[in-house]
Amino acid sequence: MQPVVVLGVCQSYAGRQVLRDVDLVVERGAFHGVIGPNGAGKTTLVEIIQGARRAQAGSVELLGRAPLPRDPRLLVRVGIQPQATAFFSRATVWEHLSAIAAIFGASQARAEQLIEAMGLGHVRNSRVERTSGGERQKLAVASAMVHRPEVLFLDEPTAALDATARHDLVAMLASAREEGTTVVYTTHHLEEVERLCDVVTILDGGRVVTTASPSALVAGVGSDASVLLPGAVPYLEAVTGLDVVTAATVSADGLVVHVRDVGEAFAALGAAGVPTAGAQVHGPTLEDAFMDLTGKEYES
Ligand SMILES: Nc1ncnc2c1ncn2[C@@H]1O[C@H](COP(=O)(O)OP(=O)(O)OP(=O)(O)O)[C@@H](O)[C@H]1O
């Protein structure tokens, strides 16, 4: 049984359709990203799966059950990252997580472990209301995971974090990924998708554009890779004549050649005597895949 099965879901607000015939299947143990521009419908979709909203059309199964009407026996099997307002703000970080653990029947040892794993040890005895936005965000993620849910929903957990806090949280999520929890993850950051997600669904204008692994999306991009060859500027004419090279330009750092196939290109460059020492390859990225598939620049 797949933990999340969404079929043909449609949703409108005041006559405006924000989800159009959405299908989404999340496999057990997958870290499944949902990405898309602002207003694509990500939060609406996730709330429908959680049972926080009713879909106007289509069907939803969460752990094999309908998420609505809400059933506390189903809710304890899932983890939902709370909004900041859901905190016991006058409690300390430890009191907060320990209370959540008790409510969900998780051990105090698990709460301790997450305080450490999340790097919250130094604010353990601080009141939640006095902690920084980043610390609260980490506490929100810890609160959602403390009872080892079968499905964990994280809706933009790194939003509003500075680069260091984001890096820490992503590193922590990467280790949580190893625990094999099924995760539904919305984000605006494509590098997080590449780092964390097994599968990603791109939503645009309320429609599913595609569902695939990040690497398959990047592999499907039609654009070339570029190779910077620092010592090869004098070889501009020689490389331009090679079949494997689609374009070549001179930059301040060296010769830049655009190629379809990096392996074949290196073989041909070597055979033509072009120096390749210190070469830097820049392949197409998930951002290129997004642009290919939606015709839009990705804005995080
Ligand atoms: N309760 C509501 N009433 C009316 N319109 C809504 C409501 N909630 C969301 N919308 C609209 O539905 C569309 C989809 O919103 P949603 O929050 O699901 O998108 P999102 O992809 O999560 O966006 P973001 O990346 O900005 O968080 C948006 O145009 C939004 O303004």
The ligand as an SDF file (V2000), in Angstrom:
LIG
                    3D

 31 33  0  0  0  0  0  0  0  0999 V2000
   -8.2770   29.9960    1.7680 N   0  0  0  0  0  0  0  0  0  0  0  0
   -8.0910   30.5100    0.5490 C   0  0  0  0  0  0  0  0  0  0  0  0
   -9.0180   31.2980   -0.0250 N   0  0  0  0  0  0  0  0  0  0  0  0
   -8.8410   31.7970   -1.2600 C   0  0  0  0  0  0  0  0  0  0  0  0
   -7.7480   31.5740   -2.0280 N   0  0  0  0  0  0  0  0  0  0  0  0
   -6.7870   30.8000   -1.5030 C   0  0  0  0  0  0  0  0  0  0  0  0
   -6.8950   30.2320   -0.1900 C   0  0  0  0  0  0  0  0  0  0  0  0
   -5.7740   29.5170    0.0540 N   0  0  0  0  0  0  0  0  0  0  0  0
   -5.0120   29.6250   -1.0510 C   0  0  0  0  0  0  0  0  0  0  0  0
   -5.6010   30.3960   -1.9820 N   0  0  0  0  0  0  0  0  0  0  0  0
   -5.0870   30.7030   -3.3320 C   0  0  0  0  0  0  0  0  0  0  0  0
   -4.8850   29.4740   -4.0010 O   0  0  0  0  0  0  0  0  0  0  0  0
   -3.7110   29.4870   -4.7950 C   0  0  0  0  0  0  0  0  0  0  0  0
   -2.8030   28.3540   -4.3640 C   0  0  0  0  0  0  0  0  0  0  0  0
   -2.3170   28.6500   -3.0600 O   0  0  0  0  0  0  0  0  0  0  0  0
   -1.3320   27.6950   -2.2850 P   0  0  0  0  0  0  0  0  0  0  0  0
   -1.0380   28.3280   -0.9760 O   0  0  0  0  0  0  0  0  0  0  0  0
   -1.8690   26.3100   -2.2880 O   0  0  0  0  0  0  0  0  0  0  0  0
   -0.0660   27.7370   -3.2460 O   0  0  0  0  0  0  0  0  0  0  0  0
    1.4570   27.4140   -2.9330 P   0  0  0  0  0  0  0  0  0  0  0  0
    1.9660   26.7020   -4.1360 O   0  0  0  0  0  0  0  0  0  0  0  0
    1.5870   26.7080   -1.6230 O   0  0  0  0  0  0  0  0  0  0  0  0
    2.0680   28.8650   -2.8530 O   0  0  0  0  0  0  0  0  0  0  0  0
    3.3370   29.4380   -2.0480 P   0  0  0  0  0  0  0  0  0  0  0  0
    4.5330   28.8430   -2.6920 O   0  0  0  0  0  0  0  0  0  0  0  0
    3.2320   30.8920   -2.2930 O   0  0  0  0  0  0  0  0  0  0  0  0
    3.1770   29.0550   -0.6080 O   0  0  0  0  0  0  0  0  0  0  0  0
   -3.0960   30.8630   -4.5900 C   0  0  0  0  0  0  0  0  0  0  0  0
   -3.4650   31.6640   -5.6790 O   0  0  0  0  0  0  0  0  0  0  0  0
   -3.7240   31.3520   -3.2950 C   0  0  0  0  0  0  0  0  0  0  0  0
   -3.8340   32.7610   -3.2990 O   0  0  0  0  0  0  0  0  0  0  0  0
  1  2  1  0
  2  3  1  0
  2  7  2  0
  3  4  2  0
  4  5  1  0
  5  6  2  0
  6  7  1  0
  6 10  1  0
  7  8  1  0
  8  9  2  0
  9 10  1  0
 10 11  1  0
 11 12  1  0
 11 30  1  0
 12 13  1  0
 13 14  1  0
 13 28  1  0
 14 15  1  0
 15 16  1  0
 16 17  2  0
 16 18  1  0
 16 19  1  0
 19 20  1  0
 20 21  2  0
 20 22  1  0
 20 23  1  0
 23 24  1  0
 24 25  2  0
 24 26  1  0
 24 27  1  0
 28 29  1  0
 28 30  1  0
 30 31  1  0
M  END
$$$$
